[in-house]
Amino acid sequence: MRSALHAPGPPSIFIPHRSNDTSSTWATSSTVPAGERRLEEPLLRFLTRHSWIQPDTLVVHELPWHGRHVDMVIRTSVGCLTSFEFKLAAFGRVLEQAIYNRLSFDQSYVVVAAVPRPYNLALSEQHHVGVILVSESKTTCLLQSPARRADATLRDRLEAKVLAAGEANV
């Protein structure tokens, strides 16, 4: 297994074990607010358990992208790029971030701690943004983000940045 310890500055990464062991450990990002940070571990367990994260998947936390930081990014072995934005409240703000991410990423998700209102779920679906709920008892994908190749120019730049972040932390 390759793994990186989180250090201030460059993003941290997580690459799971090459076995069936789903008890992999990873470094959480210290720049994500403490309340939102509690969403990371259950999300990573969910993604690993449901095979969204494979042994050859690259996971980057706090990726700098266009003057912001994307909370978490995964890149699969076939090159699919997915963004995850964490938020405990202010669903409109996190949805705005996820819609913005959709321009560069193949899939975009918001990760929240409470079930969004039906209106917000409808907006998420309209803008092709998935919604993942992390509750006290379990993690559930409420709305799948449809896989769609992002704009080639932005996507190529993003992929290079994700790969560079992974190489810098391995």
N, C-alpha and C positions, 0 to 999 in steps of 0.2 A: 504494500500500500504506500502510496505517496500522500503526504499530508503536509500542511504548512501551519506553523504556529502564527497566531495573529500578532502583528507588530504594527504600531502606528505608521501610517504612510501608505504603502502599497496594499491592495486588496488581499484578503485571505482566501484560501481555496480549500476545498474538501474533495478528495477522491476516495470513494468507498473501497472496502476490502475486496479482493478478488474471489472471495468465498461466498457462501450463502449467509454468512454472519451479518445480521442487520444491526448489530450493536456498535457499528462504526462510531468513531468519535470525530469531532470537527471543532474548529475554533470559531466562536461566534465573534461578530464584529463589535468592537468597543465604540464605534461611531454611531451605531443604531441606538436610539433611545432605549433605556433599560426595559421599559414596559413592552416595547415592540420586540426586543431581543428574545423575550420568552416565546415568541411565535416560531423562531428559527428551528429549534431542536425538534418539536413535534412535526413541523413541515418536512424537514429532512428525513425523519423516520418514515413519514407517509410516502414521500417521493421514492424512497428506497424500497419500501414494502410493495409499492404498486409498480415497480420497475421503470419509473420515470428517470431514476438515477441508476445507472449500470456501473460496473467496475471501471469502464473507460470514459465515464462522464466527468467533465470538468465543472466544478462548482466554484464560483467566485462571489465573494461577499463585498459589498460596497464598491462596485466598479464605477470609477469616474467616467461620465459620459455626457458630453455637451453641457458642461457647467453644473451638473448635478451628480448625484451618486445613486446608482440603481442598487437597491438593497441586496438583491441576490440574483445571480445569472447562472443558468446552466447551459452547457454546450455538450450535445451528445456526440457519439462517435461518427454519426453521419452528418454532423455539422448543424443540427437544429439548435437555434438560439432562443432561449426562453427567459423572460424577465419576471421577477417577483418583487412586488412592493408591499411592505408591511405597514399596517395602520390599526391602531386600537379604536380610533374615532375619526371623525371628519372624512366620511366615505367619499364625498365629492372631491376632496383634494387628492386622495390616493387614486381615485378613478382617473382624474386628470393626468396624473403621473403615468399611469398604466397606458392610457390612450396615447400619450406622447411616446412611450416606449414602443408601442405597436408600429410606429414608423420604421424602426430599425430592427426589431426582433420578429422572429417567426411566430411566437406566441407571447402573450403578456397576461399576467395574473396579478390580482390583488389578494393579499392574505390578511384576513380580518379576524377579530375575536368575538364578533357578534353578527347575527344574521342580518344582512342588509334589508332595507325596505324593498317591497316589490318594485317600486319605481326605480330604485338604484340598480336592482338586478336587471330590469328591462334596459336601462341605459348601458349597462355592462355588455349585455348581449348585443345590443345595437352596434356597439363599437368593437365587438369581437374580443372583449377582455374577459378572461376567466376569473372566477371567484372561488377562493378556498377558505373555508371556515376552520379555525383552530379553536376548539372549545376546551373546557376543563377535561372532558371525558374522551373526545376523539377529534380527528381531523377529517374533514369531508370536502370533496370538490363539489361545490354547489352548481357551478357553471364552467364548462370546458371552454377554453380558448381555442378556436379552430386554427389548425396549422395552416399557415399561409406564408409563402416566401416574401420577406420584406423587400423594400427598395434595394436594388443590387448595390448601388454606390454606398449608401449608408451601411448596409449589411456587411459588405466587405471590410469597411473600416472598423466596424464594431467587432467582427470576428477576429481581425488582427489584434485589436486591443484586448479582447478576452484571452486569446492565446498568449499574448505577451504577458498579461497578468498571471496566467498559469505558470509560464516558464520562470517568471521572476520569483515565484513562491515555492517552487519545487526543490 
